[in-house]
Amino acid sequence: MNIKEILERNPVIPAIKNKENLAEAINSNSEIIFVIMSNLINIDEIVSELKEKGKIVFVHIDMVEGLSNSSYGIEYLINRTKFDGIITTKHNIVSFANRNKIPVIQRFFILDSFSFKNTMLHIRENRPNAVEILPGVMPKIIKRICNLVNVPVITGGLIDDKEDIINALTAGAEGVSTTKIELWTM
């Protein structure tokens, strides 16, 4: 799976946070969907419905309610679902995913110069397949990150309108994830 190529075709990524968003995501033109909120009871059903429609599914495993943030949690999901990759903020989970050849997007929150510096360090150490930078409304920071890393950069968080998406993509991001359904058709 080449995340960079997928993002070239699908720069706006539907991020679903509830069952109501599922039908919209299934009917979207996007090949890739981020499942950012789920639980142990519904995750298999959500992933199955998306996969039946040919979607590439990344599950934010930190946000699967009831799941432990350990390698056992990922193994459980591997055995229960047919996701294509994971999203996580946890460094140990990125390492586990890499060892097991599971595509992984590592999510970072950039709050200040300290978190920026640590983000760069963790990207070099962890070697995720892609990174997601939050909040996604920081074009200057997005541009700096894109110039410093050699993995696809996705942004998300606080994406409210078309202008936010254009600013992020213009700054160098290859994708923008959003829960705003009205932006999924851009």
Secondary structure, DSSP 8 states (H G I E B T S, - for coil): --HHHHHHH--EEEEE-SHHHHHHHHHSS-SEEEE-SEETTTHHHHHHHHHHTT-EEEEEGGGEET--SSHHHHHHHHHH---SEEEES-HHHHHHHHHTT--EEEEEE--SHHHHHHHHHHHHHH--SEEEEESS--HHHHHHHHHH-SS-EEEESS--SHHHHHHHHHTT-SEEEES-GGGTT-
